[in-house]
Amino acid sequence: MTAASGAAVLQQTLLRRALAARDPGRLHLSFDVAVIERYRALPGAQLLRTRTVGRIAVPGKWSVDVGIAEGIAEGTADGEGQVHLPFTDLVDRVPEDEWPHWVAHLVEAPASRAFLQMRMSAAACIDDGDTVPWERGAD
């Protein structure tokens, strides 16, 4: 097991809890902080924050709380960094017609394009070469 500190320890705890409960909705998705700009321009919308937590609210309609990833200090220019929230909050608290906006600001995690394609289609077959032993350091 690798050493972890700060947010990494909490992310590992969230993953353990999600696994134990078999509830992937607890897992967080990350978005570019620019996702909130749409709501600055929306009449009546409220954007509130501390140093590490924010809320986007359209009074009488919906609101959602987001984590503010380290590195987005108070007073920094927007467009720097990320916000995050659990998948279930995105589904349950953000209106469905807003989802495409959030999807457009998703921060991609490092991933295998071929594996993602393979998992998106049950009949997918990806041929990216011969199989080889998985040697240490060959990633």
N, C-alpha and C positions, 0 to 999 in steps of 0.2 A: 504494500500500500504506500502511496506517495504522501509526503507531508502536505498538509493544506492548512490555510489560515483564512480568517475573515469570511468573506462571502462564499468562498469555496466550501468551507465546512458546512455552512447553512445550506448550500445547494446540495451537498451530499446528503444531509439530513432530509431535505425535501424529497430527494430521489428515494431514499430508504422508505420514507412514509408512503410515497406514491406506490412503490413496489409492494409494500406490506398490505396496503389497502386495495391494490390492483386498480388504482385510480390515476390514470395518466393526466387527467385534467388539472391535477395539482402542479404539474410541471410548468415552468415559466417560459414564455416566449419573449424574445428581445426585439425591440424596434428602434430605429433611428429616432432620435429626439425630435426630428422634424415632423413626426406624426402629429404633434400637438399644434402645429401652426394653423391647420385648418380650423381649429376651435378658437384660436385667438381672433379670427376674422368673423366668427359666428356671433351675431347679435344675441346678447344675454348669456352666452357661455361664460363659465368661470374657470380659470386656471389658477390653482393654489399649490404652493409647495413649501416644504422645509428643505433642508440640505439633501435629504435622502428619499423623501416620499412626496408624491404629488397627487393631485386630484383634478380630473377633467369632469366638469359638470355642466349639463344643460338643464337648468332648474325646471322641475316639473316633468322632465322627460327621462333623463338617465344621468348616471355618474359612474366613474370608474377610478379606482386608485391604482397608481403605478409606482414601482420602485424607480429611483433615479440612480443609475449605475455610477460608481465612483468615477470621478473625473469631470463631472458636470457640477462645478462649484457654483454657488450663488453668484450671479452677476456675470457669468461667462456668456459668450455669444451663443445664441441658439444654433443648432446644427452641429454641435459638438456632443458626441456621446450617445448614450442609449437609455431607454426606459424599458421596464419589463413588468409583466403581470402574468398571473396564472392563466392557462388556457381557458379554464372554466369561467373566469371573470370576463374574458373577451367574449365568450359565447353568451353568458348570462346577463352581462351588464351593458355591453355595447350593442346598439341596434344592428340588426343584420345588414341594413343598407349602408352601414359604416364599415363593414368588414373589408371590402375591397381596398379602401383607403389604408387600413392597417396592414393588409397583406402587402401592399406596395411599399411599405416602410419596414418590412421584416428584415432583421439583420441575420444574414445567413451564417450558420455554423459551418465549420469545416466539414466537408462531406464528400463522399464518392458519388459523382454524377451517375455512373453506371448502376450502382447499388440503388440509388433513389429511383431511377427509371425501372429497375427490376421489381422493386416493391410496389410501384404504382400500377403495375399490370401483372395479373396472375400468369399470363402467358408469355411474359417477357423473357427473352433469352439474350444475354449480353455476351458477346464474344470479344474479349479484349486481350486475347493471347492464351498461350498454353498455361496450365497450372504449374506452379513451382512450389517447392517447400518454403514455408514461411520462416525465414531465417531471422535471427535477432539482428536488429539494425538495418534490415532491408526495406523498411517502410519507405 
